[in-house]
Amino acid sequence: MAGKAADTGSNDGGATTGQSSSSSSSMADVYKGELTPLQRHAAFFDRDKDGVIYPSETYKGFRAIGCGVALSAASAVFVNAALGPNTKPENQKTPAFKFPIYVKNIHKGKHGSDSGVYDANGRFVSEKFEEIFKKYAHTKPDALTGKELQEMLQANREPKDFKGWLGGFTEWKVLYSLCKDKDGFLHKDTVRAVYDGSLFERLEQERKAKKESTKKK
């Protein structure tokens, strides 16, 4: 983190290092307590667990779960540019054009036109989660087809909230692309795992295991 924070414009090398270490420690303190479900979701992309997610880490996170180079790069730019400024702590200096996302304040980066499964503080709302499948799972009660997913996204849209529309579309379409089964169903337990972040870790481990298996052959 010291390297990341060094571009703050200070001319005093010693002071910059001290401020950087202090900032890094302060931001990483989020991991000393119990994380909210939304913080756990975001923490996967904090690859060095310093409490701050830079675009390079977002890129690595998307690559780790199986996204291609182009999609990962585009996602890193979009996600950090969209969420970073909203999560920046008051009076916090940040490197120009890096758009760091602060895990502690990730709830402040929630976009509109979403499902409401995370509340304003980043906590999981089980009633809203169940509502997704009660309203839109027409074919199977515990899974969504691509068409049903699109129906949900359209229903969630708030007037003129173009940023929220794009955010929701990107999130769900990436999830559907990575996790639908051979029959095109996105299962309820998979969606549930997204909200607590455990799905990302599982996908990463599965990819690592697959690579190791391929090497042995």
Accessible surface in RSA format (square Angstrom, percent):
REM  Atomic radii and reference values for relative SASA: ProtOr
REM  Chains: A
REM  Algorithm: Lee & Richards
REM  Probe-radius: 1.40
REM  Slices: 20
REM RES _ NUM      All-atoms   Total-Side   Main-Chain    Non-polar    All polar
REM                ABS   REL    ABS   REL    ABS   REL    ABS   REL    ABS   REL
RES MET A   1    42.61  22.1   6.33   4.2  36.27  86.4   6.33   5.4  36.27  48.1
RES ALA A   2    47.21  43.4  40.81  63.0   6.40  14.6  41.00  57.7   6.21  16.4
RES GLY A   3    62.22  76.7   0.00   N/A  62.22  76.7  42.90 117.7  19.32  43.3
RES LYS A   4    48.55  23.7  42.89  26.3   5.66  13.5  46.76  42.1   1.79   1.9
RES ALA A   5    11.06  10.2   9.64  14.9   1.43   3.2  10.26  14.5   0.80   2.1
RES ALA A   6    50.27  46.2  37.12  57.3  13.15  29.9  37.14  52.3  13.13  34.8
RES ASP A   7    94.27  66.0  73.05  72.7  21.22  50.2  24.22  57.0  70.05  69.9
RES THR A   8    39.71  28.2  17.46  17.7  22.26  53.0  20.99  28.2  18.73  28.3
RES GLY A   9    67.09  82.7   0.00   N/A  67.09  82.7  43.07 118.2  24.02  53.8
RES SER A  10    48.48  41.0  17.35  23.2  31.12  71.7  21.00  44.7  27.47  38.5
RES ASN A  11   159.71 110.1 120.20 116.2  39.51  95.1  40.46  97.4 119.25 115.3
RES ASP A  12    83.62  58.6  76.51  76.1   7.11  16.8  30.31  71.3  53.31  53.2
RES GLY A  13    52.18  64.3   0.00   N/A  52.18  64.3  41.81 114.7  10.37  23.2
RES GLY A  14    57.65  71.1   0.00   N/A  57.65  71.1  40.34 110.7  17.30  38.8
RES ALA A  15    38.78  35.7  23.93  36.9  14.85  33.8  36.02  50.7   2.76   7.3
RES THR A  16    13.81   9.8  13.36  13.5   0.45   1.1  12.71  17.1   1.10   1.7
RES THR A  17    80.20  57.0  77.64  78.7   2.57   6.1  54.01  72.6  26.19  39.6
RES GLY A  18    41.29  50.9   0.00   N/A  41.29  50.9  35.44  97.3   5.85  13.1
RES GLN A  19   110.98  62.1 102.27  74.7   8.71  20.7  46.77  99.5  64.21  48.7
RES SER A  20     3.44   2.9   0.91   1.2   2.52   5.8   3.08   6.6   0.36   0.5
RES SER A  21    60.10  50.8  51.54  68.8   8.56  19.7  37.65  80.2  22.45  31.5
RES SER A  22    72.79  61.5  62.14  82.9  10.65  24.5  33.76  71.9  39.03  54.7
RES SER A  23    22.23  18.8  15.44  20.6   6.79  15.6  21.27  45.3   0.96   1.4
RES SER A  24    21.88  18.5  21.87  29.2   0.01   0.0   6.22  13.2  15.66  21.9
RES SER A  25    63.90  54.0  54.89  73.3   9.01  20.8  33.21  70.7  30.69  43.0
RES SER A  26    54.99  46.5  46.79  62.4   8.20  18.9  23.08  49.1  31.91  44.7
RES MET A  27    16.82   8.7  16.04  10.6   0.78   1.8  15.35  13.1   1.47   1.9
RES ALA A  28    28.18  25.9  24.79  38.3   3.39   7.7  24.86  35.0   3.32   8.8
RES ASP A  29    60.99  42.7  53.40  53.1   7.60  18.0  20.58  48.4  40.41  40.3
RES VAL A  30    19.41  12.8   5.59   5.1  13.82  33.3  14.86  12.9   4.55  12.4
RES TYR A  31    60.35  28.2  34.75  19.8  25.60  66.6  35.63  26.8  24.72  30.5
RES LYS A  32   171.16  83.5 130.40  80.0  40.77  97.1  94.77  85.3  76.40  81.4
RES GLY A  33    48.83  60.2   0.00   N/A  48.83  60.2  37.28 102.3  11.55  25.9
RES GLU A  34   168.45  96.7 128.48  97.2  39.98  95.2  54.72 105.8 113.73  92.9
RES LEU A  35    29.07  16.2  22.04  15.8   7.03  17.7  22.35  15.7   6.72  18.1
RES THR A  36    35.70  25.4  32.27  32.7   3.43   8.2  34.68  46.6   1.03   1.6
RES PRO A  37    22.15  16.1  22.15  20.2   0.00   0.0  22.15  18.3   0.00   0.0
RES LEU A  38    13.56   7.6  13.56   9.7   0.00   0.0  13.56   9.5   0.00   0.0
RES GLN A  39    20.16  11.3  20.16  14.7   0.00   0.0   1.20   2.6  18.96  14.4
RES ARG A  40    94.24  39.6  86.81  44.3   7.43  17.7  42.48  58.1  51.76  31.4
RES HIS A  41    43.12  23.6  43.12  30.0   0.00   0.0  19.35  19.9  23.77  27.7
RES ALA A  42     8.05   7.4   4.86   7.5   3.19   7.2   8.05  11.3   0.00   0.0
RES ALA A  43     7.16   6.6   7.16  11.1   0.00   0.0   7.16  10.1   0.00   0.0
RES PHE A  44    12.57   6.3   5.91   3.7   6.65  17.3  10.41   6.3   2.15   6.2
RES PHE A  45    20.99  10.5  20.99  13.0   0.00   0.0  20.99  12.7   0.00   0.0
RES ASP A  46     0.00   0.0   0.00   0.0   0.00   0.0   0.00   0.0   0.00   0.0
RES ARG A  47    81.82  34.4  51.78  26.4  30.03  71.5  20.84  28.5  60.98  37.0
RES ASP A  48    73.20  51.3  44.67  44.5  28.53  67.5  42.98 101.2  30.23  30.1
RES LYS A  49    99.79  48.7  87.93  54.0  11.86  28.2  72.16  65.0  27.63  29.4
RES ASP A  50    10.75   7.5   9.41   9.4   1.34   3.2  10.75  25.3   0.00   0.0
RES GLY A  51     0.79   1.0   0.00   N/A   0.79   1.0   0.00   0.0   0.79   1.8
RES VAL A  52     0.00   0.0   0.00   0.0   0.00   0.0   0.00   0.0   0.00   0.0
RES ILE A  53     4.07   2.3   4.07   3.0   0.00   0.0   4.07   2.9   0.00   0.0
RES TYR A  54     8.44   3.9   8.44   4.8   0.00   0.0   6.82   5.1   1.62   2.0
RES PRO A  55    31.83  23.2  31.30  28.5   0.53   1.9  31.72  26.2   0.11   0.7
RES SER A  56    62.48  52.8  53.09  70.9   9.39  21.6  45.02  95.9  17.46  24.5
RES GLU A  57     7.62   4.4   7.62   5.8   0.00   0.0   7.13  13.8   0.49   0.4
RES THR A  58     2.43   1.7   2.43   2.5   0.00   0.0   2.04   2.7   0.39   0.6
RES TYR A  59    67.44  31.5  67.44  38.4   0.00   0.0  51.32  38.6  16.12  19.9
RES LYS A  60   117.19  57.2 112.74  69.2   4.44  10.6  62.45  56.2  54.74  58.3
RES GLY A  61     0.00   0.0   0.00   N/A   0.00   0.0   0.00   0.0   0.00   0.0
RES PHE A  62    23.86  11.9  23.86  14.8   0.00   0.0  23.86  14.5   0.00   0.0
RES ARG A  63    84.00  35.3  83.03  42.3   0.97   2.3  17.28  23.6  66.72  40.4
RES ALA A  64    14.42  13.3   6.16   9.5   8.25  18.8  13.84  19.5   0.58   1.5
RES ILE A  65     7.46   4.2   3.88   2.9   3.58   8.6   3.88   2.8   3.58   9.7
RES GLY A  66    32.02  39.5   0.00   N/A  32.02  39.5   7.53  20.7  24.48  54.8
RES CYS A  67     3.62   2.7   0.33   0.4   3.29   7.7   3.07   7.8   0.55   0.6
RES GLY A  68    39.14  48.3   0.00   N/A  39.14  48.3  31.39  86.1   7.75  17.4
RES VAL A  69    88.05  57.9  83.57  75.7   4.48  10.8  83.57  72.6   4.48  12.2
RES ALA A  70    82.15  75.5  68.15 105.2  14.00  31.9  75.40 106.2   6.76  17.9
RES LEU A  71    74.63  41.6  69.02  49.4   5.61  14.1  72.52  50.9   2.11   5.7
RES SER A  72     0.00   0.0   0.00   0.0   0.00   0.0   0.00   0.0   0.00   0.0
RES ALA A  73    43.96  40.4  40.63  62.7   3.32   7.6  43.31  61.0   0.64   1.7
RES ALA A  74    60.67  55.8  48.51  74.9  12.16  27.7  57.21  80.6   3.45   9.2
RES SER A  75     3.61   3.1   0.86   1.1   2.75   6.3   2.77   5.9   0.84   1.2
RES ALA A  76     4.91   4.5   4.91   7.6   0.00   0.0   4.91   6.9   0.00   0.0
RES VAL A  77   105.16  69.2 100.69  91.2   4.47  10.8 104.44  90.7   0.72   2.0
RES PHE A  78    57.99  29.0  53.41  33.1   4.58  11.9  57.79  35.0   0.20   0.6
RES VAL A  79    34.50  22.7  33.38  30.2   1.13   2.7  34.50  30.0   0.00   0.0
RES ASN A  80     0.83   0.6   0.83   0.8   0.00   0.0   0.83   2.0   0.00   0.0
RES ALA A  81    42.31  38.9  29.92  46.2  12.39  28.2  30.12  42.4  12.20  32.3
RES ALA A  82    14.33  13.2   7.89  12.2   6.44  14.6  12.57  17.7   1.76   4.7
RES LEU A  83    36.11  20.1  36.11  25.8   0.00   0.0  36.11  25.4   0.00   0.0
RES GLY A  84     1.39   1.7   0.00   N/A   1.39   1.7   0.98   2.7   0.40   0.9
RES PRO A  85    73.72  53.7  51.73  47.2  21.99  79.9  57.68  47.6  16.04  99.7
RES ASN A  86    71.13  49.1  56.24  54.3  14.90  35.9  10.91  26.3  60.22  58.2
RES THR A  87     0.00   0.0   0.00   0.0   0.00   0.0   0.00   0.0   0.00   0.0
RES LYS A  88    82.72  40.4  66.44  40.8  16.28  38.8  41.45  37.3  41.27  44.0
RES PRO A  89    25.65  18.7  22.35  20.4   3.30  12.0  25.55  21.1   0.10   0.6
RES GLU A  90   157.50  90.4 125.66  95.1  31.84  75.8  52.64 101.8 104.86  85.6
RES ASN A  91   139.93  96.5 100.52  97.1  39.41  94.9  41.11  98.9  98.82  95.5
RES GLN A  92    38.64  21.6  30.08  22.0   8.56  20.4   3.81   8.1  34.83  26.4
RES LYS A  93   149.38  72.9 135.83  83.3  13.55  32.3  88.19  79.4  61.19  65.2
RES THR A  94    43.81  31.2  21.61  21.9  22.20  52.9   0.81   1.1  42.99  65.0
RES PRO A  95     7.76   5.7   5.14   4.7   2.62   9.5   5.26   4.3   2.50  15.6
RES ALA A  96    76.67  70.5  50.93  78.6  25.74  58.6  60.22  84.8  16.45  43.6
RES PHE A  97   180.02  90.1 154.74  95.8  25.28  65.8 154.94  93.9  25.08  71.8
RES LYS A  98    81.69  39.9  81.65  50.1   0.04   0.1  54.54  49.1  27.15  28.9
RES PHE A  99    81.12  40.6  75.47  46.7   5.65  14.7  79.48  48.2   1.64   4.7
RES PRO A 100     4.88   3.6   4.16   3.8   0.73   2.6   4.16   3.4   0.73   4.5
RES ILE A 101     4.18   2.4   4.18   3.1   0.00   0.0   4.18   3.0   0.00   0.0
RES TYR A 102     2.48   1.2   2.48   1.4   0.00   0.0   0.41   0.3   2.06   2.5
RES VAL A 103     0.00   0.0   0.00   0.0   0.00   0.0   0.00   0.0   0.00   0.0
RES LYS A 104   117.21  57.2 113.73  69.8   3.48   8.3  56.95  51.3  60.27  64.2
RES ASN A 105    16.62  11.5  16.62  16.1   0.00   0.0   0.00   0.0  16.62  16.1
RES ILE A 106    10.37   5.9   9.32   6.9   1.05   2.5   9.32   6.7   1.05   2.9
RES HIS A 107    51.10  27.9  44.90  31.2   6.20  15.9  26.58  27.4  24.52  28.5
RES LYS A 108   116.97  57.1  93.63  57.4  23.34  55.6  56.69  51.0  60.28  64.2
RES GLY A 109     3.83   4.7   0.00   N/A   3.83   4.7   1.03   2.8   2.80   6.3
RES LYS A 110    67.72  33.0  37.55  23.0  30.18  71.8  36.27  32.6  31.45  33.5
RES HIS A 111    35.06  19.2  23.42  16.3  11.64  29.8  27.00  27.8   8.06   9.4
RES GLY A 112    28.29  34.9   0.00   N/A  28.29  34.9  19.10  52.4   9.19  20.6
RES SER A 113     5.47   4.6   0.52   0.7   4.96  11.4   0.94   2.0   4.53   6.4
RES ASP A 114    50.60  35.4  33.59  33.4  17.01  40.2  16.36  38.5  34.24  34.1
RES SER A 115    21.19  17.9   6.39   8.5  14.80  34.1   3.75   8.0  17.44  24.4
RES GLY A 116    21.56  26.6   0.00   N/A  21.56  26.6  17.79  48.8   3.78   8.5
RES VAL A 117     0.66   0.4   0.03   0.0   0.63   1.5   0.03   0.0   0.63   1.7
RES TYR A 118    25.20  11.8  21.20  12.1   4.00  10.4  21.20  15.9   4.00   4.9
RES ASP A 119    38.84  27.2  31.45  31.3   7.39  17.5  28.23  66.4  10.61  10.6
RES ALA A 120    79.48  73.1  63.95  98.7  15.53  35.3  68.05  95.8  11.43  30.3
RES ASN A 121    76.08  52.5  70.71  68.3   5.37  12.9  13.31  32.0  62.77  60.7
RES GLY A 122     0.15   0.2   0.00   N/A   0.15   0.2   0.15   0.4   0.00   0.0
RES ARG A 123   128.09  53.8 128.09  65.3   0.00   0.0  49.73  68.0  78.36  47.5
RES PHE A 124    45.02  22.5  20.99  13.0  24.03  62.5  20.99  12.7  24.03  68.8
RES VAL A 125    39.09  25.7  36.13  32.7   2.96   7.1  39.09  34.0   0.00   0.0
RES SER A 126    57.33  48.4  54.60  72.9   2.73   6.3  31.65  67.4  25.68  36.0
RES GLU A 127   126.56  72.7 116.85  88.4   9.71  23.1  69.42 134.3  57.15  46.7
RES LYS A 128    83.52  40.7  82.37  50.5   1.16   2.8  38.01  34.2  45.51  48.5
RES PHE A 129     7.25   3.6   7.25   4.5   0.00   0.0   7.25   4.4   0.00   0.0
RES GLU A 130    61.83  35.5  61.66  46.7   0.17   0.4  25.59  49.5  36.24  29.6
RES GLU A 131    61.45  35.3  60.68  45.9   0.77   1.8  12.44  24.1  49.01  40.0
RES ILE A 132     6.26   3.6   5.10   3.8   1.16   2.8   6.16   4.4   0.10   0.3
RES PHE A 133     8.24   4.1   3.79   2.3   4.45  11.6   4.16   2.5   4.09  11.7
RES LYS A 134   171.86  83.8 133.15  81.7  38.71  92.2  88.94  80.0  82.92  88.3
RES LYS A 135   110.71  54.0  95.65  58.7  15.06  35.9  58.71  52.8  52.00  55.4
RES TYR A 136    22.71  10.6  22.71  12.9   0.00   0.0  13.36  10.0   9.35  11.5
RES ALA A 137    14.00  12.9   0.00   0.0  14.00  31.8   0.13   0.2  13.86  36.7
RES HIS A 138   118.66  64.9  82.41  57.3  36.25  92.7  65.06  67.1  53.60  62.4
RES THR A 139    88.34  62.8  56.80  57.6  31.54  75.2  46.79  62.8  41.55  62.8
RES LYS A 140    79.68  38.9  79.03  48.5   0.65   1.5  47.30  42.6  32.38  34.5
RES PRO A 141   113.84  83.0 101.43  92.5  12.41  45.1 105.54  87.1   8.30  51.6
RES ASP A 142    70.50  49.4  70.02  69.7   0.48   1.1  20.06  47.2  50.44  50.3
RES ALA A 143     0.00   0.0   0.00   0.0   0.00   0.0   0.00   0.0   0.00   0.0
RES LEU A 144     0.04   0.0   0.04   0.0   0.00   0.0   0.04   0.0   0.00   0.0
RES THR A 145    29.01  20.6  29.01  29.4   0.00   0.0  26.43  35.5   2.58   3.9
RES GLY A 146    18.62  23.0   0.00   N/A  18.62  23.0  14.16  38.9   4.46  10.0
RES LYS A 147   180.10  87.9 166.11 101.9  13.99  33.3 115.35 103.8  64.75  69.0
RES GLU A 148     8.89   5.1   8.63   6.5   0.26   0.6   7.28  14.1   1.61   1.3
RES LEU A 149     0.04   0.0   0.04   0.0   0.00   0.0   0.04   0.0   0.00   0.0
RES GLN A 150    47.15  26.4  47.15  34.5   0.00   0.0  32.07  68.3  15.08  11.4
RES GLU A 151    71.87  41.3  67.58  51.1   4.29  10.2  34.50  66.7  37.37  30.5
RES MET A 152     1.71   0.9   1.71   1.1   0.00   0.0   1.71   1.4   0.00   0.0
RES LEU A 153    11.60   6.5   9.11   6.5   2.49   6.3   9.13   6.4   2.47   6.6
RES GLN A 154   101.82  56.9  88.40  64.6  13.42  32.0  19.46  41.4  82.36  62.5
RES ALA A 155    64.96  59.7  25.11  38.8  39.85  90.6  37.80  53.2  27.16  71.9
RES ASN A 156    30.42  21.0  19.59  18.9  10.83  26.1   5.59  13.4  24.84  24.0
RES ARG A 157    98.54  41.4  77.42  39.5  21.11  50.3  14.87  20.3  83.67  50.7
RES GLU A 158    86.41  49.6  85.27  64.5   1.15   2.7  29.94  57.9  56.47  46.1
RES PRO A 159   122.68  89.4  98.55  89.8  24.13  87.7 107.28  88.6  15.40  95.7
RES LYS A 160   173.42  84.6 153.63  94.3  19.79  47.1  96.40  86.8  77.02  82.0
RES ASP A 161    32.63  22.9  26.28  26.2   6.35  15.0  15.19  35.7  17.44  17.4
RES PHE A 162   132.93  66.5 126.01  78.1   6.92  18.0 126.63  76.8   6.31  18.1
RES LYS A 163   106.35  51.9  95.92  58.9  10.43  24.8  73.02  65.7  33.33  35.5
RES GLY A 164     0.71   0.9   0.00   N/A   0.71   0.9   0.21   0.6   0.50   1.1
RES TRP A 165    72.15  29.0  64.92  31.4   7.23  17.0  68.63  36.6   3.52   5.7
RES LEU A 166    90.90  50.6  87.29  62.4   3.61   9.1  90.61  63.6   0.29   0.8
RES GLY A 167     4.08   5.0   0.00   N/A   4.08   5.0   4.03  11.1   0.05   0.1
RES GLY A 168     3.54   4.4   0.00   N/A   3.54   4.4   3.54   9.7   0.00   0.0
RES PHE A 169    89.01  44.5  88.63  54.9   0.37   1.0  88.63  53.7   0.37   1.1
RES THR A 170    30.70  21.8  27.52  27.9   3.18   7.6  23.27  31.3   7.43  11.2
RES GLU A 171    95.65  54.9  82.71  62.6  12.94  30.8  47.76  92.4  47.89  39.1
RES TRP A 172    20.74   8.3  20.11   9.7   0.63   1.5   7.63   4.1  13.12  21.3
RES LYS A 173    61.66  30.1  57.85  35.5   3.81   9.1  34.79  31.3  26.87  28.6
RES VAL A 174    17.91  11.8  16.04  14.5   1.87   4.5  17.91  15.6   0.00   0.0
RES LEU A 175    17.36   9.7  14.56  10.4   2.80   7.0  17.07  12.0   0.29   0.8
RES TYR A 176    32.94  15.4  32.94  18.7   0.00   0.0  20.96  15.8  11.98  14.8
RES SER A 177    78.42  66.3  58.71  78.4  19.71  45.4  25.11  53.5  53.32  74.7
RES LEU A 178    56.47  31.4  27.41  19.6  29.06  73.1  29.72  20.9  26.75  72.0
RES CYS A 179    22.47  17.0   3.98   4.4  18.49  43.5   9.19  23.3  13.28  14.3
RES LYS A 180    99.45  48.5  80.46  49.4  18.99  45.2  31.72  28.6  67.73  72.1
RES ASP A 181    46.24  32.4  32.56  32.4  13.68  32.4  34.17  80.4  12.07  12.0
RES LYS A 182   194.83  95.0 146.02  89.6  48.81 116.2 125.32 112.8  69.51  74.0
RES ASP A 183    91.06  63.8  61.13  60.8  29.93  70.8  18.69  44.0  72.36  72.2
RES GLY A 184    18.38  22.7   0.00   N/A  18.38  22.7  15.91  43.7   2.47   5.5
RES PHE A 185    22.14  11.1  22.14  13.7   0.00   0.0  22.14  13.4   0.00   0.0
RES LEU A 186     0.02   0.0   0.02   0.0   0.00   0.0   0.02   0.0   0.00   0.0
RES HIS A 187    56.55  30.9  56.44  39.2   0.11   0.3  41.73  43.0  14.82  17.2
RES LYS A 188    55.55  27.1  55.11  33.8   0.44   1.0  25.26  22.7  30.29  32.3
RES ASP A 189   105.15  73.7  93.22  92.8  11.93  28.2  46.76 110.0  58.39  58.2
RES THR A 190    12.95   9.2  12.80  13.0   0.15   0.4   0.43   0.6  12.52  18.9
RES VAL A 191     0.35   0.2   0.35   0.3   0.00   0.0   0.35   0.3   0.00   0.0
RES ARG A 192    87.96  36.9  87.96  44.8   0.00   0.0  32.54  44.5  55.42  33.6
RES ALA A 193    12.42  11.4  10.25  15.8   2.17   4.9  12.35  17.4   0.07   0.2
RES VAL A 194    19.85  13.1  19.85  18.0   0.00   0.0  19.85  17.2   0.00   0.0
RES TYR A 195    17.74   8.3  17.74  10.1   0.00   0.0  13.86  10.4   3.88   4.8
RES ASP A 196    37.55  26.3  32.10  31.9   5.45  12.9   6.19  14.6  31.36  31.3
RES GLY A 197     2.75   3.4   0.00   N/A   2.75   3.4   2.04   5.6   0.71   1.6
RES SER A 198    51.99  43.9  46.25  61.7   5.74  13.2  40.23  85.7  11.76  16.5
RES LEU A 199     0.69   0.4   0.41   0.3   0.29   0.7   0.69   0.5   0.00   0.0
RES PHE A 200    18.87   9.4  18.87  11.7   0.00   0.0  18.87  11.4   0.00   0.0
RES GLU A 201   103.06  59.2 102.15  77.3   0.91   2.2  27.99  54.1  75.07  61.3
RES ARG A 202   112.31  47.2 106.42  54.2   5.89  14.0  56.47  77.2  55.84  33.8
RES LEU A 203    21.25  11.8  21.09  15.1   0.16   0.4  21.14  14.8   0.11   0.3
RES GLU A 204    22.53  12.9  22.53  17.0   0.00   0.0   2.00   3.9  20.53  16.8
RES GLN A 205   104.14  58.2 100.82  73.7   3.31   7.9  43.64  92.9  60.49  45.9
RES GLU A 206    91.94  52.8  82.95  62.8   8.99  21.4  42.85  82.9  49.10  40.1
RES ARG A 207    74.55  31.3  72.08  36.7   2.47   5.9  23.31  31.9  51.25  31.1
RES LYS A 208   106.98  52.2 105.03  64.4   1.95   4.6  67.35  60.6  39.64  42.2
RES ALA A 209    61.86  56.9  50.37  77.7  11.49  26.1  57.42  80.9   4.44  11.8
RES LYS A 210   154.57  75.4 148.47  91.1   6.10  14.5  96.71  87.0  57.86  61.6
RES LYS A 211   114.27  55.7 110.48  67.8   3.79   9.0  65.94  59.4  48.33  51.5
RES GLU A 212    89.31  51.3  89.31  67.6   0.00   0.0  36.21  70.0  53.09  43.3
RES SER A 213    50.47  42.6  45.84  61.2   4.64  10.7  27.13  57.8  23.34  32.7
RES THR A 214    90.85  64.6  82.25  83.4   8.60  20.5  64.76  87.0  26.09  39.4
RES LYS A 215   157.71  76.9 122.92  75.4  34.79  82.8  85.52  77.0  72.20  76.9
RES LYS A 216   178.45  87.1 139.00  85.3  39.45  93.9  91.35  82.2  87.10  92.8
RES LYS A 217   203.80  99.4 137.69  84.5  66.11 157.4 104.18  93.8  99.62 106.1
END  Absolute sums over single chains surface
CHAIN  1 A    11860.0       9576.9       2283.1       6882.9       4977.1
END  Absolute sums over all chains
TOTAL         11860.0       9576.9       2283.1       6882.9       4977.1
